[in-house]
């Protein structure tokens, strides 16, 4: 099937009991998740620490694989090049934050915004495709889909997508179903040379923020998608081949519901760890809210991070961190000639060890 126009379904085909049930579940879980996120007083904790988890899982879908230890060490490393895969993951987090700032400023998601997000992800291959020849292949090398080939057609389709993202044709369609449809549109236009999967997953969460279903872009759907990667690609292609929208929409609603449910548990675990650590920190004369925030913003913190966040000298920052290490609240590790300090409880939550 040629993709010459946005490929939207007949909405009557989505008015089914299965879609209705799954939409109700996803909406309920998402609303609960939004409320739980609001219980963390410092949004930077979730934006910084949790976005690393989403970046890791989203990159894994594209076979960019790193460990939690490599990722957090790279995030904490002040000098030298990080692990190459971790560097890609950190770039994803930067792209997510760039996109969120644009949505907060403009309350829109434009084609220009998507280009800016993709340029952060793929600085060596930014911008729309200018040359024909791009095809999508399966694991055997067989071409399964040929996206639009000509630059002017891509520009026109992305202009149409921008309108659909910001001006729904009808108020009868729920934003979660719109998200599923528009994600499929973006992946099928395939406007860039690279970075479509990661840009598309950033688009999903930013769309939910724009629609007011989230306050922060912290619904991380990639964990569920990476577990069901074959279904994700199969159902994307099924819509292209046979216009079979219901299974795709059900899949994406399930992703939202499961991701929100998982996110609720993760944020509640972080909040419990945060409160426990706060009680422990109060026993130290140097307790401050800034120090607590530092320990939960950076799973692996450094003397320089504490020095900057608390406005203290390097000697004082080192004294604080070593005292917390002595009290078994942190684990000290070496990276070359430098040291970093691991918030083990937060690490275990993010690494799904608890």
C-alpha positions as CSV (number, residue, x, y, z in Angstrom):
1,X,0.0,0.0,0.0
2,X,1.4,3.4,-1.0
3,X,1.3,6.0,1.8
4,X,0.2,9.1,-0.1
5,X,-2.1,10.5,2.5
6,X,-2.6,10.1,6.3
7,X,-4.1,6.7,6.7
8,X,-6.8,7.2,9.3
9,X,-9.4,4.5,10.1
10,X,-13.1,4.6,9.8
11,X,-13.8,5.4,13.5
12,X,-16.9,3.2,13.5
13,X,-14.7,0.2,13.2
14,X,-13.1,1.1,16.5
15,X,-16.4,1.4,18.4
16,X,-16.1,-2.2,19.6
17,X,-16.5,-3.7,23.1
18,X,-12.8,-4.7,23.2
19,X,-11.6,-1.2,22.4
20,X,-14.0,0.4,24.8
21,X,-12.9,-1.9,27.7
22,X,-9.2,-1.3,26.9
23,X,-9.7,2.4,26.6
24,X,-11.4,2.6,29.9
25,X,-8.6,0.6,31.6
26,X,-5.8,2.7,30.0
27,X,-7.5,6.0,30.8
28,X,-8.0,5.0,34.5
29,X,-4.4,3.8,34.9
30,X,-3.1,6.9,33.2
31,X,-5.1,9.2,35.5
32,X,-3.9,7.3,38.6
33,X,-0.3,7.5,37.3
34,X,-0.6,11.3,36.8
35,X,-1.8,11.6,40.4
36,X,1.0,9.5,41.8
37,X,3.6,11.5,39.9
38,X,2.3,14.7,41.5
39,X,3.3,13.2,45.0
40,X,7.0,13.7,44.2
41,X,7.6,17.3,45.1
42,X,10.7,17.8,43.0
43,X,9.9,17.1,39.3
44,X,13.6,17.1,38.5
45,X,13.9,13.7,40.3
46,X,11.6,12.0,37.9
47,X,12.6,13.9,34.8
48,X,16.3,13.2,35.3
49,X,16.5,9.7,36.9
50,X,13.4,8.1,35.3
51,X,14.0,9.4,31.8
52,X,17.3,7.4,31.8
53,X,15.2,4.3,32.2
54,X,13.0,5.2,29.2
55,X,16.0,6.1,27.2
56,X,17.6,2.8,27.9
57,X,14.5,0.7,27.0
58,X,13.7,2.8,23.9
59,X,17.2,2.5,22.6
60,X,17.2,-1.3,23.3
61,X,14.3,-1.6,20.8
62,X,16.7,-0.3,18.2
63,X,19.4,-2.8,19.3
64,X,21.4,0.0,21.2
65,X,22.0,-2.0,24.4
66,X,23.7,-0.9,27.5
67,X,23.6,-1.9,31.2
68,X,22.3,0.2,34.0
69,X,25.7,0.4,35.5
70,X,27.3,1.6,32.2
71,X,24.5,4.1,31.7
72,X,24.6,5.7,35.2
73,X,28.4,5.8,35.2
74,X,28.4,7.5,31.8
75,X,25.8,10.0,33.2
76,X,28.1,10.7,36.2
77,X,31.3,10.8,34.2
78,X,32.7,14.3,34.0
79,X,35.7,13.5,31.7
80,X,36.3,11.3,28.8
81,X,33.9,9.6,26.4
82,X,31.2,7.4,27.9
83,X,30.3,3.9,26.7
84,X,29.1,4.3,23.0
85,X,25.7,2.7,23.7
86,X,25.3,4.7,26.9
87,X,26.2,7.9,24.9
88,X,23.3,7.1,22.5
89,X,20.9,6.6,25.5
90,X,21.9,9.9,27.1
91,X,21.3,11.6,23.7
92,X,17.7,10.1,23.8
93,X,17.2,11.7,27.3
94,X,18.4,15.0,25.9
95,X,16.0,14.8,23.0
96,X,13.1,14.0,25.3
97,X,13.9,17.1,27.4
98,X,14.3,19.3,24.3
99,X,10.8,18.1,23.1
100,X,9.2,18.7,26.5
101,X,10.6,22.3,26.7
102,X,9.1,23.0,23.2
103,X,5.7,21.6,24.2
104,X,5.7,23.6,27.4
105,X,6.6,26.8,25.6
106,X,4.3,26.4,22.6
107,X,1.5,24.0,23.7
108,X,1.9,22.5,20.2
109,X,3.7,19.6,18.5
110,X,4.9,20.8,15.2
111,X,6.9,19.2,12.4
112,X,9.7,21.6,13.2
113,X,9.7,20.3,16.8
114,X,10.0,16.7,15.6
115,X,12.9,17.7,13.4
116,X,14.7,19.3,16.3
117,X,14.1,16.2,18.5
118,X,15.4,13.9,15.7
119,X,18.5,16.1,15.2
120,X,19.5,15.6,18.8
121,X,19.1,11.8,18.4
122,X,20.9,11.6,15.1
123,X,23.2,14.7,14.8
124,X,25.0,13.1,11.9
125,X,21.8,12.5,9.9
126,X,19.4,15.3,10.7
127,X,16.4,16.5,8.7
128,X,14.0,15.0,6.3
129,X,15.0,12.6,3.6
130,X,16.0,14.2,0.4
131,X,16.9,11.2,-1.7
132,X,14.8,8.2,-2.7
133,X,15.7,4.6,-1.9
134,X,14.6,4.1,1.7
135,X,12.8,0.8,2.3
136,X,11.9,-1.2,5.4
137,X,13.0,-4.9,5.5
138,X,12.2,-7.8,7.7
139,X,14.7,-10.0,9.4
140,X,15.3,-12.0,6.2
141,X,16.1,-8.9,4.2
142,X,12.8,-8.9,2.3
143,X,11.3,-5.5,1.6
144,X,8.0,-5.3,3.5
145,X,7.2,-1.6,3.1
146,X,8.4,1.3,1.0
147,X,7.6,4.7,2.6
148,X,7.1,7.9,0.6
149,X,10.2,8.5,-1.5
150,X,10.1,12.1,-2.6
151,X,11.1,15.1,-0.5
152,X,8.1,17.3,-1.4
153,X,5.7,14.4,-0.6
154,X,7.4,13.9,2.8
155,X,7.1,17.6,3.6
156,X,3.4,17.6,2.6
157,X,2.6,14.6,4.7
158,X,4.4,16.0,7.7
159,X,2.4,19.2,7.4
160,X,-0.7,17.1,7.4
161,X,0.5,15.2,10.4
162,X,1.2,18.5,12.2
163,X,-2.4,19.5,11.7
164,X,-3.7,16.2,12.9
165,X,-1.5,16.4,16.0
166,X,-2.8,19.8,17.0
167,X,-6.3,20.1,15.4
168,X,-8.3,16.9,15.6
169,X,-10.8,16.5,12.8
170,X,-13.5,15.4,15.3
171,X,-13.9,15.6,19.1
172,X,-15.4,12.1,19.0
173,X,-12.0,10.4,19.1
174,X,-10.2,9.9,22.4
175,X,-6.7,11.3,22.7
176,X,-5.3,7.8,23.5
177,X,-6.7,6.4,20.3
178,X,-5.5,9.5,18.4
179,X,-2.0,8.8,19.8
180,X,-2.1,5.3,18.4
181,X,-3.2,6.5,15.0
182,X,-0.8,9.4,14.8
183,X,2.2,7.2,15.9
184,X,1.4,4.9,13.0
185,X,1.2,7.8,10.6
186,X,4.6,9.1,11.7
187,X,6.3,5.7,11.5
188,X,4.7,5.1,8.0
189,X,5.8,8.5,6.7
190,X,9.3,7.6,7.9
191,X,10.5,11.1,7.2
192,X,14.1,10.9,8.4
193,X,17.1,8.9,7.4
194,X,17.3,7.4,10.9
195,X,15.9,7.7,14.4
196,X,12.2,7.1,13.6
197,X,11.5,4.6,16.4
198,X,12.9,6.7,19.2
199,X,11.5,9.9,17.8
200,X,8.1,8.3,17.5
201,X,8.1,7.1,21.1
202,X,9.1,10.5,22.3
203,X,6.2,11.9,20.2
204,X,3.8,9.6,22.0
205,X,4.6,10.9,25.5
206,X,4.8,14.5,24.4
207,X,1.4,14.2,22.7
208,X,-0.1,13.0,26.0
209,X,1.5,16.0,27.8
210,X,0.1,18.4,25.1
211,X,-3.4,16.8,25.6
212,X,-3.2,17.4,29.4
213,X,-3.2,13.6,30.2
214,X,0.2,14.0,31.8
215,X,1.9,17.0,33.5
216,X,5.4,15.5,33.0
217,X,6.7,13.4,30.1
218,X,7.4,10.4,32.4
219,X,5.1,7.7,31.1
220,X,7.7,5.4,29.7
221,X,6.2,3.0,27.2
222,X,9.4,1.5,25.8
223,X,9.7,-1.2,28.5
224,X,6.5,-2.9,27.3
225,X,7.3,-2.4,23.6
226,X,10.7,-3.9,23.9
227,X,9.1,-7.0,25.6
228,X,6.6,-7.3,22.7
229,X,8.8,-6.0,19.9
230,X,7.7,-8.5,17.3
231,X,4.0,-7.6,17.9
232,X,4.8,-3.9,17.6
233,X,6.3,-4.3,14.1
234,X,3.8,-6.9,13.0
235,X,0.8,-4.8,13.9
236,X,2.3,-1.7,12.4
237,X,2.7,-3.6,9.1
238,X,-0.7,-5.2,9.4
239,X,-2.4,-1.7,9.2
240,X,-0.3,-0.9,6.1
241,X,-1.2,-4.2,4.4
242,X,-4.8,-4.7,5.3
243,X,-6.1,-1.5,7.1
244,X,-6.6,-3.7,10.2
245,X,-6.7,-0.9,12.8
246,X,-8.4,-2.5,15.8
247,X,-5.5,-4.9,16.8
248,X,-3.0,-2.0,16.6
249,X,-5.1,0.3,18.7
250,X,-5.7,-2.4,21.3
251,X,-2.0,-3.0,21.4
252,X,-1.2,0.7,22.0
253,X,-3.9,1.0,24.6
254,X,-2.4,-2.0,26.3
255,X,1.0,-0.4,26.2
256,X,-0.4,2.7,27.9
257,X,-2.2,0.7,30.6
258,X,0.7,-1.5,31.4
259,X,3.2,1.3,31.3
260,X,1.1,3.4,33.7
261,X,0.6,0.5,36.0
262,X,4.3,-0.1,36.1
263,X,5.0,3.6,36.5
264,X,2.7,3.8,39.5
265,X,4.7,1.1,41.2
266,X,8.0,2.7,40.3
267,X,7.1,6.2,41.5
268,X,5.6,4.8,44.7
269,X,8.8,2.9,45.3
270,X,10.9,6.0,44.7
271,X,8.7,8.1,47.0
272,X,9.1,5.5,49.8
273,X,12.8,5.4,49.3
274,X,12.9,9.2,49.3
275,X,11.0,9.5,52.5
276,X,13.2,6.8,54.2
277,X,16.4,8.5,53.1
278,X,15.1,11.8,54.3
279,X,14.5,10.4,57.8
280,X,18.0,8.9,57.8
281,X,19.6,12.2,56.5
282,X,18.0,14.2,59.4
283,X,20.4,12.4,61.7
284,X,23.3,14.3,60.1
285,X,24.2,17.9,60.9
286,X,24.6,18.7,57.2
287,X,21.1,17.5,56.2
288,X,19.4,19.6,53.5
289,X,16.6,19.2,51.0
290,X,19.1,20.0,48.3
291,X,21.3,17.1,49.3
292,X,18.3,14.8,49.3
293,X,17.3,16.0,45.9
294,X,20.8,15.4,44.6
295,X,20.9,11.8,45.8
296,X,17.6,11.0,43.9
297,X,18.3,13.1,40.8
298,X,21.6,11.2,40.2
299,X,21.6,7.5,40.8
300,X,25.4,7.8,40.7
301,X,26.4,11.2,42.1
302,X,29.8,12.8,42.3
303,X,31.6,15.3,44.5
304,X,31.2,17.9,41.8
305,X,27.4,17.4,41.5
306,X,27.0,17.9,45.3
307,X,29.4,20.9,45.2
308,X,27.3,22.6,42.6
309,X,23.8,21.7,43.9
310,X,24.6,22.7,47.5
311,X,27.0,25.6,46.9
312,X,29.7,24.1,49.1
313,X,33.4,23.5,48.6
314,X,34.8,20.4,47.1
315,X,36.3,19.3,50.4
316,X,32.9,19.8,52.1
317,X,31.0,17.9,49.4
318,X,33.5,15.0,49.7
319,X,33.1,15.0,53.5
320,X,29.3,14.7,53.2
321,X,29.4,11.9,50.7
322,X,32.0,9.9,52.6
323,X,30.0,10.2,55.8
324,X,26.9,8.8,54.0
325,X,29.1,6.0,52.6
326,X,30.3,5.2,56.1
327,X,26.7,5.0,57.2
328,X,26.0,2.5,54.4
329,X,23.5,5.0,52.7
330,X,25.7,5.2,49.6
331,X,28.2,2.9,47.9
332,X,31.5,4.5,46.8
333,X,33.1,3.2,43.6
334,X,36.1,4.3,41.5
335,X,36.1,5.4,37.9
336,X,39.7,6.0,36.9
337,X,41.1,8.5,39.3
338,X,37.6,9.8,40.2
339,X,35.0,8.4,42.6
340,X,31.2,8.3,42.3
341,X,28.6,7.4,44.9
342,X,25.8,5.0,44.2
343,X,22.3,5.5,45.7
344,X,21.9,1.7,45.8
345,X,18.2,1.8,46.7
346,X,17.3,4.1,43.8
347,X,19.6,2.0,41.5
348,X,17.7,-1.2,42.4
349,X,14.4,0.4,41.8
350,X,15.4,1.7,38.3
351,X,17.1,-1.6,37.5
352,X,14.0,-3.5,38.5
353,X,15.8,-5.4,41.2
354,X,13.0,-4.7,43.7
